[in-house]
């Protein structure tokens, strides 16, 4: 609201509350903030970071056997997981969208379109159009069963899905174990405070980095003259095009800033504190939102590793459990099949450390050469599946045999035979 509009709305004898919408706008503070929480930069950054972290992890199928764990390459689900969950989405886009809905709404739903031949494709349902019903009265034939009711917003048609037809991904914050709580609802006040900060800063820039002011004058000035003078001063003071220009005032008039400076209000400190609160609720460290006030290269690198261990792994574990239970048949689950994310994509070390680690694994017989080559994306070599070790390694009791020295049962040398030699 402009100063002249403020004069027009209230008479000289009117009283205005300090927290009224008009007065706050006069100070450059818009009391109406956007209802969309995605407009808050820290909240959006946290959603984007988690969404991109999940989307770049490949979901693969493994089977646990008596001979160890092997990766499955010839299963019908591989195409859905690796190429296209549905005709319109890549796996990265699909799982990134699922993750951002899970955090923003608290729950994310995926419809499993299947037939007698197995799973055909996967579809993300709009979270706001899905309701979860617990049939405690047995209306749908099965008592205490969970049903997912999807109502198409365009056609108003209602679809009913069994619990095994829907993959339900929820946040870790849940009061009943069925529905997850949305971060934006838990942090409603903190996010709105951050939006207020952004609105205040936006208005501050629009006014040419100059806050509102009060004009003092001596003598009598009627309402009409006051409006005219306020309009003239505001034309000089408002807008970025007039930033830095001198404001002419008649004799006897003085201009005094009405609002305190951003430094006096500790604007930056409060903004950082609010941002850290929002990031902390997502389990994200300060360095991940570009806050390096108390960080250096060493501990920031450790914070990033801590993010993968304590934040991301706690997210992908429920994904692995839900997808394995809903997408794999009971017979395959009993035979050891499961779905797991390959976290080596994000935990991969630098080239030198990676080469040294693989060399030690191969040299100690923990990995075959071909296993290490697969991790590097290199083609397999004939004979590379055999485990190899350093040939100089022998058992402690056999020390000396390579020199023709016989040892007794206690591992010591036979004195008589040594003497004869």
Buried (B, 14 or more C-beta within 10 A) or exposed (E): BBBBBBBEEEEEEEEEEEEEEBBBBBBBBBEEBEEEBEBBBBBBBBBEBBBEBBBEBBBBBBBEEEEEEEEBEEBEBBEBBBEBBBEEBBBBEBBBBBBBBBBBBBBBBBBBEBEEEEBEBBBBBEBEBBEBEEBEEEEEEEEEBBBBEBBEEEEEEEBEBEBEBBBBBBBEEEEEEEBBBBBBEBBEEBBBBBBBBBBBBEBBEEBBEBBBBEBEBEEEBEEEEBBBBBBBBBEEBBEEEBEEEEBEBEEEBEEEEEBEEBEEEEBEEBBBEBBBBBBBBBBBBBBBBEBEEEBEEEEBEEBEEBBBEEBBEEBBEBBBEBBBBBBBEEEBEEEBBBBBBBBEEBEEEEEEEBEEBBEEBBEEEEBBBBBBBBBEEEEEEEEBEEEBEEEEEEEEEEEBEEEEEEBEEEEEEEEEEEEEE
